[in-house]
Amino acid sequence: MSKYNIPPKVFLEMGAWRQPLMMVDRIEDYKYGDNGYIKVIKHVTFNDPYLTGHFPDNPIMPGVIVAEIFGQASEYFSFISDICDVFAERFGESLTSLRNLSNFIHKPEFIDLVRERRAQVHGVLASQNLKFKDIAYPGDTIEVISKPSFSDPAGFKHYNVTANVGKKMICHGTIINFRETKQQG
């Protein structure tokens, strides 16, 4: 459990995903800025719908779902960073960590900002270059860390990503998300 009291409803509103494709169970840590990152948690359960037909006699976490966790974690990083930028501009206060966010996340003006920004931004997983080293099984908890690498002028954001189960790295590589801001009016 995260050490900060951040209601799941707010993070649900931050993401564009709903069940059964919501792949982030919890945002564990976040750091804003040039050396920023996000750490998220995904619990692999026996009743996850994507496990039913994936090697039914030996259910394992599909690699494409691990890639989706990477994509969602990376989009959360970008979206939370957007919120931090707008919050600093509007309210003159810097939010640089999950701890800072937890102090404001219950306030109506913060929730309104999240909803406003979610209506403006659209992002999709565009590409991946991943190396799988091991497997996640039902009952495992996957910890994903996503660190932004660079953004290109066409709207593609590149992230270095890793997934661990305990101390064991199961996958690492690069995820590229495409993000655009919808025109208002």
ABEGO torsion letter per residue (X at the ends): XBABBBBAAAAAAABABBOAABABABBABBBBEAABBBBBBBBBBAABAAAAABGAABBBBBAAAAAAAAAAAAAAAAAAAAAAAAAAAAAGBBBABAAAAAAAAABAAAAAAAAAAAAABBBBBABBBBBBABBBBBGBBBBBBBBBABBBAAGBBBBBBBBBBEABBABBEBBBBBBBBBBBX
